[in-house]
């Protein structure tokens, strides 16, 4: 594998939405492994109804419990969900169908997003929404207003999910300036980390001083700006080491480091292991 494969939703469907109700036994462990690690160019949502499931995402093993919602962001590296004894719903959603306000909620997590546990009332609402959405999505597209109805049902589900994840990350209506700045920094970092490594440049882009940006990040997350830059670099390096056959030198260059020896020292400092040792351990 030369690079981590990216699965595009348009290769499977042309409506921007894929929805499926899965049951115990639908997907075997072998079938899940065949799919392998990959990225998607779209959002994926899981609604777990009964039974537990697990998911490996960016080197974290997550456990999904009944009556919970979880989502995967575009670009996050993951394996297929292990849900051999689980009943639930799978939704693949084109980014264009996710309203900007909801995207801000889903994408503004500084740490790996966690599952959101639904109350009985919300679980009933979500299950009903998805059942109707599934039915309408498979009806004749020529039925008047059918597409509008499908999109309205989808927006309702996404709104419930976004509202729930808001309570996880920000239980109050007012978001503090440090929290807002931390979210803006994270969005800027994800899209620029290969080219920009300097905390002062990020501070300049955000129109604040470097000291204030650093103070805000530490207050909200417990870590400095430099830590998050290195975290994002090393996370991307881990993805490339594990999922591609690129050499350490090639990976260093792709991540913006001309001196691959310096990159290796940075990786070891952050992970307590060398890039090649990491690759060997995780490929056993």
Secondary structure, 3 states (H helix, E strand, C coil): CCCCCEECHHHCCCCCEEEEEECCCCCCHHHHHHHCCEEECCEEEEEEEECCEEEEECCEEEEECCCEEEEECCCCCECCCECCCCEEEEEEECHHHCCHHHHHHHHCCCCCCCCEECCHHHHHHHHHHHHHHHHHHCCCCCCCCHHHHHHHHHHHHHHHHHHHHHHHHCCCCCCCHHHHHHHHHHHHHHHHCCCCCCHHHHHHHCCCCHHHHHHHHHHHHCCCHHHHHHHHHHHHHHHHHHHCCCCHHHHHHHCCCCCHHHHHHHHHHHHCCCHHHHHHHHCC
